[in-house]
């Protein structure tokens, strides 16, 4: 049970970092797709 609590704490600590990284990744993907569309047109 304590292991689950520790994982929960770790998850809460890492969650903002994970969200930030995902947001950056999505932003990069969006820019890349937009540039790709510009190249196609």
C-alpha positions in Angstrom: 0.0 0.0 0.0 2.8 2.4 0.9 4.4 1.7 -2.5 1.3 2.9 -4.2 1.3 6.1 -2.1 4.9 6.7 -3.0 4.1 6.2 -6.7 1.2 8.6 -6.3 3.5 11.2 -4.8 6.0 10.8 -7.5 3.3 11.0 -10.1 2.0 14.3 -8.6 5.6 15.7 -8.5 6.3 14.7 -12.2 2.8 15.6 -13.5 3.5 19.3 -14.2 6.8 18.5 -15.9 5.0 15.8 -18.0 2.3 18.3 -19.0 4.9 20.9 -19.9 6.8 18.4 -22.1 3.6 17.2 -23.8 2.5 20.8 -24.4 5.9 21.5 -26.0 5.8 18.3 -28.1 2.3 19.2 -29.3 3.4 22.7 -30.1 6.4 21.4 -32.1 4.2 18.9 -33.9 1.6 21.6 -34.8 4.3 23.9 -36.1 5.9 21.1 -38.1 2.5 20.1 -39.6 1.7 23.8 -40.4 5.1 24.1 -42.2 4.5 20.9 -44.0 1.2 22.2 -45.3 2.9 25.4 -46.4 5.4 23.3 -48.4 2.6 21.3 -49.9 0.7 24.4 -51.0 
